[in-house]
Amino acid sequence: MNQQLSSLAQKEMSRKEFLATLGFGLASIMGFSTLVRLLTGKSSGHHLSDKFGAGYGSSAYGGGKENSH
């Protein structure tokens, strides 16, 4: 892999070719990480219900059980 990077660094290319190569590399990395997450079943995002609770009435301020008299 080190030899491949070295040969890529020594290769003469135009700005357009460089940006295309860079974009392809970034897309490959992003796609690979997404594939790994799908295969392992782990996600980096949180569900909205985890962040904001179950909705209206899920907290004491919203009229939950803790605040009823």
C-alpha positions as CSV (number, residue, x, y, z in Angstrom):
1,M,0.0,0.0,0.0
2,N,2.9,2.3,0.8
3,Q,4.2,1.8,-2.7
4,Q,0.8,2.6,-4.2
5,L,0.6,5.9,-2.3
6,S,4.1,6.8,-3.4
7,S,3.4,6.1,-7.0
8,L,0.2,8.1,-6.8
9,A,2.1,11.0,-5.2
10,Q,4.7,11.0,-8.0
11,K,2.1,10.9,-10.8
12,E,1.6,14.1,-12.7
13,M,-2.1,15.1,-13.0
14,S,-4.2,18.1,-13.7
15,R,-6.3,19.8,-11.0
16,K,-9.4,18.2,-12.4
17,E,-7.8,14.7,-12.2
18,F,-6.6,15.4,-8.7
19,L,-10.0,16.5,-7.5
20,A,-11.6,13.5,-9.1
21,T,-9.1,11.2,-7.4
22,L,-9.6,12.9,-4.1
23,G,-13.4,12.7,-4.4
24,F,-13.3,9.1,-5.3
25,G,-11.1,8.3,-2.3
26,L,-13.4,10.1,0.1
27,A,-16.5,8.5,-1.4
28,S,-14.8,5.1,-1.0
29,I,-13.9,5.7,2.6
30,M,-17.4,6.9,3.5
31,G,-19.0,4.0,1.7
32,F,-16.7,1.5,3.4
33,S,-17.5,2.9,6.9
34,T,-21.2,2.8,6.1
35,L,-20.9,-0.8,4.9
36,V,-19.1,-1.8,8.1
37,R,-21.8,-0.1,10.3
38,L,-24.5,-1.9,8.4
39,L,-22.8,-5.3,8.8
40,T,-22.0,-4.8,12.5
41,G,-25.5,-3.4,13.3
42,K,-24.0,-0.3,15.0
43,S,-25.1,3.2,14.2
44,S,-23.5,6.5,15.2
45,G,-26.8,8.4,15.1
46,H,-29.3,8.6,18.0
47,H,-33.0,8.4,17.6
48,L,-35.0,11.4,18.2
49,S,-37.0,9.6,20.9
50,D,-33.8,9.0,22.8
51,K,-32.9,12.6,22.7
52,F,-36.3,14.2,23.4
53,G,-38.1,11.5,25.5
54,A,-41.4,9.8,24.6
55,G,-43.2,13.1,23.7
56,Y,-45.7,15.3,25.5
57,G,-46.3,14.1,29.1
58,S,-43.1,12.2,29.4
59,S,-41.7,14.6,31.9
60,A,-43.0,16.2,35.1
61,Y,-43.4,19.5,33.3
62,G,-45.5,17.9,30.6
63,G,-47.9,16.4,33.1
64,G,-46.2,13.2,33.9
65,K,-47.0,10.9,36.9
66,E,-44.5,12.6,39.2
67,N,-46.4,15.9,39.2
68,S,-50.0,14.7,39.5
69,H,-51.7,15.5,42.8
